[in-house]
Structures are given as C-alpha cells and as structure tokens.
C-alpha cells in the first residue's frame, strides 16, 4: 500500500541513529527545501566546495545542485532560472510561451531528481529509511527512477529502478551506469501507459521489508517540492521578464500530468500570480479528458489513472496532445533539414534554435498544449504561458531513429519538415481541450477512487479529504518542519563541506 510520506517527527529512533552514523561516515550533508527553493541561501562554504565537483559526479555535494538555478554549464549558480521564450516564429501564436529548462539539473539532466530528493530526504530525517539495510525502490516511466537512483547513490543508499521495458534505450543505459547491481534495474511489461504493471511489481517487492517503495504518484513530498521550488522558480522567471515588459500577465501554467508532482507548481503560480492550471495527457490515452485508455510514446507521462497527489479541484483545463505530434516535432527539432527549415522559412532565432536540443518528448507535449491554450483563450503578446522542459532530446536518440525509419523511410527532408511543422505546430487547434467545470473536476477526481481506494488500499476518508482546498494548503507547513529536522540531522552528523 502506498504511503503519503508526510510524517514530521522521528518514527524510529534506532533507524534515525543508524542513518546519522551512515551519513557521518559517508560525509553526506543535506540541503533544506528552503535552500533548494532559494539557492542563494546555501552556505558559502558549501558553494565554494561545490566548485570542485562536476555536475554529473556521484558526489554528495551535488545534492546542493538539485535546483532550478544552475547555469548553462550546470555548475555555476545564476540569479534567474534557465529558460527560453518561444515566439510566434516557432509557435504561430502571439502569446509568449516561456519554458523552464530541466536539462540543467545534475546527474540526470531532468527535474525529476528534485522530486526524488523531496521523497527520500524526509524519510531519512524522520527515521523511516535505514540506509544501512533498506533499498529505495523508485517506480517510474523514466526520469523519476533515474533521479531516485542518483539521489540514493549520493546519499549512500541502494536505489532500485522499476520502469516499463518499452522506454528509451538511453534511459536504461544511464541506469546501467549508475546502479551498484544490475539486478537493481527492473523492467516491467509494456510501455509508457503501463503504470498498473509497475504498481504490481512494487506490490511484489514490498513483501520484503527491506524494500521501501517511493511511489511518485502518491508521495506528497513530490507535490510539495514543486509547489515550493518549481513554482517559485517560474515566478522568478516571470518577474524577470516583467522587468523589461511591465504589462506582462502570467495567464497559465501548463504541465503534462505524469505523477502530477510538477502540477504542484501551478498551485503556487495561481496563488502568487492568478495563473490558471492546465493538466496535459496523451490523446492516445485520454484518461482525464474522456476516462479513456490506450498506449502512446510521450515518455514521462504515465497514465490510465489519476495520481493521488493531483490537486484536481484546482485544475482549470485538461488538454490532450497526440504522440504523432511529439514524435514528428522531435525530428523537426533535431534533424538538419528541420533546423534549416525553421531558420530559413520560419525565421526562428538562433537562440531558440540552440534551445531545441533541450526539449524531450514530454517537453514538446507541454509546448503544444500551451499553443492550444493560447489559441483557445485568444492570448496576445502581453500574455505569458509558463511551462517546463522536463528533460532534453539526449534521452531520445534511439526513439528518433525508430520514428524516422517508421514514418519517413525515404528520409526527413525539408518537405517533411514543412509538413510536420504545418500539421502539428501551426495546425494545433482548440479541440481536445476542456475548460473544466466543477462537474468535470469532480468526475476526474472520482476516477482516482478505483486506483487508490479499490486497488491500493487508501482509506476512503483520506482519499475524499483531497477534494477540499484546505487539505492542500494544510500540507505546506510540512516543508518548514522537514527543514528544521534536516538542520537537526545535519547537526547530529557534524558534516561540514
């Protein structure tokens, strides 16, 4: 049965003491949530020591790079999170689509490493995870399990990745390099849409008390870290843009659902800026839109269920994007003929061209959903839509080769590029986009009952409590409590940089 991970007291003193000793021996210092939200708060001695550590090194100090404020070199800290503003030449709409760059995160080049830290660190400092005997099991359709394995290794723990066998070869290659035992990469049947099979494997693994399951779909630390860190980072990007254009308005935050953790940033942006929240899914598996099912290739957005940590009552729109669109635009953004077309025929700036390798499949999905929303709301040049590029194109080289062989056997030339751009970017319409009523939100919320109450054993009272806004606002004090426990834990270990 999944657990919420919301404890804010020491559950087992023996486990806690063993964790203190292990972290002291391994010289692991933990950052607070506040430091990851505002990295200028990281102590100067840590920043100075971190300068000698490479961003992809399995070094505990890289925990202090698990934030949005890494520079283009992924080492230096910057005042404004990395982002790119997509204009009309690429999107075909007047609104500014602002994309925060997840490729700058350490180890995995994806922002899921932030969620993994937010799930494991509280379990350590509350005496629920024993790094001397427990295995951290990370069920995922891709980046979260990579983040979990990376964070586990930095924290001197053993991490286990559970993901569908149909995910990109690059994901598996990365995992094979980072796990301590090949048996710690577990491939389950199916592909992106087969989340139930992941749950089944985790249920089997949980029979061994040494395995601790960190289910990103039900771990509220995942929601809270994106509310506090990702939401604040996107707010900083927006305020930075307003320094030059004071009339800008943040109209919406768009994110593919996946675990729904990143959607937590939308609650922060709604609170601070009045932004509306758009949850996105694959058209081939329209669970929120139509209670539908199916398979798709937008890797990183598992579906066929509603995550427990999705604040459905706060979701203003649901959008669906076809994996045909993301597949073909991935080629457009990577192939020489595609880049030539975008430069020569569309006049896309070199700054945007340079950013295209930072967009993986789910990132392109987020951009397309933003385009659909801009058209639906008839947004203008003073309107901003914020979204995230979860990961970059480097995770999908094998996928692009497969797509090209399947759909463009004669090669991806400029004619194919023009067709892909016209059909999928300029042709993005307002269909498969739902502005949710209260009834719509209630339908989506209730759909989660079958996963969480009937299949996973969550008490119905706990499930139902999530409908009320007070449930979500009440969660937010947890990060302050965890930060105090992190400081106390660091004090016990005595680790200094």
N, C-alpha and C positions, 0 to 999 in steps of 0.2 A: 504493500500500500504506500502511495506517495506521501511524503511529509512536507509541511509548509516551510520548515527551516526558520521559523520566527521566534524561537526561544532567545531570550536576552538575559539569561542567568546561567550559572555553571550547573550543568546537569549531572556530570560525573566528575568528582574531584580527582579520582585516580587517573582517568583519561586525560584530564586537563594537565596534571602534573607530568605525565609522560610526554605530552605534546610540548610543554615548556622545555623539558630536558632535550628532546629531539631538535627543537628549533635553536636552542642554545648551541648544541653540538654542530649543527649544520649552518650556524650563523645566518639564520633567516629573520629578517626584520619585516614586520607587516605594515603596509600603509593603511591609513584610515580612509573611510569613504570620503570624508571632507577633503583630504589631500588629493584624492583622485578626481574629485569634482573641481578643485581649485589648486592645481599643482604648484602654484607659487608658494603654497603653504608647506611644501615638502622642505624639511630642514636643509640648510645649505651644505652641511657635511655629507648628506645623502646625495645631493646633486653633484657635488664635487667628486665623490667616489664613483658615481654612476658614469661619469665622463670616460672612465677607462673600460667600461663594459659595452660590448657590442649588442645591438638590439635583438639579435637572434640567438644570443648566447644563453645557455641554460644556467644563468646566474641569478641568485635570489634577489639581487638589487633590481633586476628587470621588472619586479613587481611594481616598482615606482614609475615605470613607463606605461602602466596599464591605464591610460587615459587618452583623451582626445587632443591633447595639446602638444603632441610630438611634431617636430618639424619635418620637412621633406626628407631629411636624412634619417629620420626615425630615431634620432639620438638627442638632438638639441630640443629644448623646450621653447615653445613660442607663445605669444600673448593671445593669439586668435587661432582656434582650431582650423586645421586644413580643410579647405572647401573649394568648390568650383561653382560659378554661377553660369547656368546654361541659358543662353539667349535664344531669340527667335530663329536664328540661322539654323540651329540644330533642332529645336523643339517645335517650331511652327506656331508658337503661341507668344503673346505679348508678356505674360507674367514671367517673373524671374523664378526659375527653379534652382534652388540652392542645395547642393549635395555635399554633405559632410563626408570626409574621406576616411573610411575604416582601414584602408591599406597601411596606414601609418602606425597601427598598433604593433607591439613587439611580438616576436616568435611566430605568430600565425598570420600576420597581416590582415586581421579581421577583428571587428569589435566584440566578437563573442568571447574573447579572452577576458573582457571586463565582466561579463555575466558569470563566467566560471569562477573568477576570484570572489565575486559577491556571494556565491553559493558556498564555497569551501571555507573561506576565512571565518564567517560566523560560527560554523560548526566546530572549527578548531578552538576558538577562544571561549566557546561555551562548554567545552569538554564533551562533545558528541562525536568527534572524529579523532581516532588514535592513529597518528602517522606511523607508529611502530608496528601496527598489526592490521589496520583496516586497508581496504582497497577502495579508492574513489571511482565509482562507475558512472560514466558520462554518456547517457543515451542521447542520440542526436542524428540529424540527417546531414551533418557535415562539419560546420565550423565550431559548434559548441563543444563537440567531443575533442576536437583539436585543441581548443582553448583549455579544456579540462585537463588534458594530458600535459600541456605546457605548465599550467599553474601547479598541478600535482608535483611535477618534477622540480620546479623552483622551490616548492615548499617541503621537499624531502619526502614526498608521499608517492605511493604507487597508483597510477591512473590507468583506467581501463576504458577504451573507446568502444561503444556499441553503435553501429551505423549500417544502413542498408548496403547490400553488396553492389547495387547499381550506381553508387555515387562515383564521382570522377576519379580516375586513376591517380591524379595529383594528390587528392585527399589521403588516399591510402599510402602513397609514397611518403608523404610527410609523417604520417603516424608511424610508419615502419622505422623511420629515423629517430623518433622521439621516445617510443615506449622502451621500457627496460626488458620486456619479454614479448616476443611475437604473439604469444597467446593473449596478450592484453589488447589486441585489435580483434573485435568480434563482428563479423559481417552477418547481418540478418537477411532473410529473403526479401526480394523486391527492390523498389527504388524509392524515389522521393516521397511518394504518397503512403508508403507502408509503415506508418507510425505504430499501429497496433502490434506489428511483429516485433518492434523494438521493445514495447511495453511487456510483451510476453517473455522475451529473453531476460528482461530485467526482473520480472517476477520469479523466473527460474533462478537467477543469480542471487536474489535476495534471500533465498533459503539458506545461504551460507552467511552467518552473522558477520563474517569478516568483510563482506561486501556492503558498502554504503552507496545507495543509489541517489544521484543528484539529478533528478528529473527536471530539466529546464522548464517544462510545461506547467509544473506545479510548485517550483521553488520561488517564493516571493522575494528572495534576495535578487533574483533576476529582474523583476519588475522595479524594485526599489532603486537599484543601482542605475537603471536607465532614467528613472524619474529624477534622481539627484544629479547624476553625472552627464548623461547624454542630453537630457532636457536643458540643463544649464549651459552645456557647450553650444548647443544650437541657438540658445538665447544670446550667447556672446557673439556668435557669427552674425545674427540678425542685427544686433546693436552696432556691430562694426560696420555693416552695410549702411545703416541709418546715419552714420557719421557723414557720409557723402550725399545721401538722399534722405532727408529728414521725413519726407512724406510716405516712405515705405510702410506697408502694413503686412504683418505676418498673418496670412489668411488660413493656412492649414499646415498640418504635419502629416506626411504620408509614409506608411511603412507596411511592407508585407508582414503578415501575421507571424508565421513561423511559430516560435514559442510564445509570441505576444509580449516578450520582455521589452523589446525596443519600443513598442507602443506606449509603454510607461512614460517615455519622454514626451508623448503627446499630452498627457495629463499635466505635466509641468508647463508646457508651452500654452496650453489652454488657460491655466491658472495665471500665468505671467503676461500673456500677450493676446488672449482671446482666440487663439488658433483653433480651428476645427480639426478633428482627427479622422483620418482615412485609413481603414484596415484593408489590406490588399491580399488577394489569393489568386491561384491559377484558374483560368477559365475552364481548363480541363478537369478541375476538381473543385467545383463551386460550392463549398460546404456552407459558408456564411450566406452567400447570395441565394442559393436555391435548395439548401440541405442536400446538395449533390455529392457525387463521389467520382473517382476516376484516377488516372495517372498522368503525370506531367514531368517536365525536366527543368523546372525553375528551382535548381538545387539550393537548399537553405530554407525553404518554406514548407515544412511538413504540414499535413492537413488531414482531412477526414474526421476532425474533431475540433472542439473549442477548448483552448488551453485554460486551465484553472486560473492562471494569473492574468487573463484578459479582462480588463475592465470594460465589459461590453456596454454597460449603461452609458459610458462616456464616448462611445463610438458614433460619429456623426455620418460617416459614409462607409460603404463597402464597395470595393472595385475589384474587377476580375481582369486579368491580363493573360493572353494566350502564350503558351510556351513556344509556339511557332514564331511569335514576335520576338521574344527574347533570344531564341536560337539564331534567327536571321540577323538581328541587330548586333549580336555578339560578333558575327562575321564581319558585318559592316564596320564595326569599330576597331577591328583588328587587322583585316586584310588590306594590303597595299592599294587595291582597286577601290576599296571602300573609303580609305582615308583620302585618296586622290579625288574621289567624287565629292566628299564633304568639303575639301578645300576649294576645289575648282568650281563646282556648280552651286554649292550652298554658301560659300564664303565663311565657313566656320573658322573661328580664330585659332591661331596656333596654341594659345593657352588651353582652349577646350580640347583640341586635338591631343595635346600632351596628357590630358586627364583621362582620355578614353580607356587606356590600359588599367585604370583604377576601378573600372566597372565590371563586376562579375554578373552572372545571370540574374540574381535577385536584385542587384543594384539597377540593372536595366529595367526590371519589372517595376521598381519604385519610380523610376523616371517616367515610364509610360503611364502609370497611374496618375502621376502629377499632371501630365499633359491632358489626360482625360478630364481631370477635375478642373483645370484651368479653362477648358472649353465649356464644361457644364456651368461653371459659375461666371463665365464671360469675364475673366480677370484681365486687368490691364497692366501696364508697365510699372505701376506703383505697388502691385500686389506680389507678395513673396510666398512661395510654397517651399517648405523645408522638407528634406528627406535625407536618407543616408545611403552611402555605398558600402554595404556590409563588408564586401571583400572585392578583390580585383580579378582581372582576367587571367592572372597566372594560374589560378586553380582549375582552369577550364580548357587548356590547350588540347587535351585528348577529346574533349567534347566538341570543340570546334572542328577538329579533323573528322569526327564522326558525322557531324551535321553537314559539313561540306560534301563529303562523299555521298551522303544520302540525298540531299536536296539540290546540290549543284555539281553533278558528276562531270560536267564539262568545264568546271572552274567558276570561281566567283569573280566576274569581271565587272566593269563599270556599269554595264546594263543591269546585271544582277543587283549591284549596289543601289542603283536608282530605283529599281523595283522594290527592294527591301525598304528603302527609306520612304518611298511614296506610300507603300501599303501599310507599314507598321508605325511609322512616326507621324507623317502628315495625315495618314488615314485613321489615326487613333480617334475614335468617336466617343460619344457620351452614352453609348449602350453599355450594358454590363456594369452599370454604376448606379448604386442605390443610395439615395439620401434617406437615412433611416428615421422612421417614426418610432414612437415608444413601442408600438406593437412589433415592429421589425426587430428592435433591440431585444425585446422580451423573447421573441422566437429564437434568436441566435443564442441568447443566454441559456434558455431552457434546453437547447440541443446538447449543451455540455453535460446535462444530467446523466445521459446514457454512458458517457465515458467515465465520469468521476464518481458518481454515486453507484451505478449499477456494476461497472466493471472494476473500478479501482478502490471502492470501499470508503470514499469520503462521506462522512455523516451528512445527511441531507440538510441539517440545520447550518452546518459550516458552508455547504455549497450555496444555500439560499442567501446567506448573510452578505455575499459578494455583490448582490444587486444594489445595495444601499451605498450612496456616496460616502457615508461616514465610515464604512469599512475601509475604504482606500485611504481616506485622509488619516484615519487612525493608525495606519501602518507606518506613516512617515517618521514617527519618532523612533522607530526601531534603529535606524542608521546612527542616530546620536548615541543610543545605548550601546550598539556594537562598537562604535568608535571609542567610547570610554573603556570597553572591555579589551579592545585592541591595544590601547595605550597601557592598560594594566598588564596585559600579557607580555608586551614588549619590555615593560619594566621588570617582569619576572625573569625573562630570558637574559636581560642585560646586554643584548646585542647592540653594537654601535657600528656605523659604517667605517 
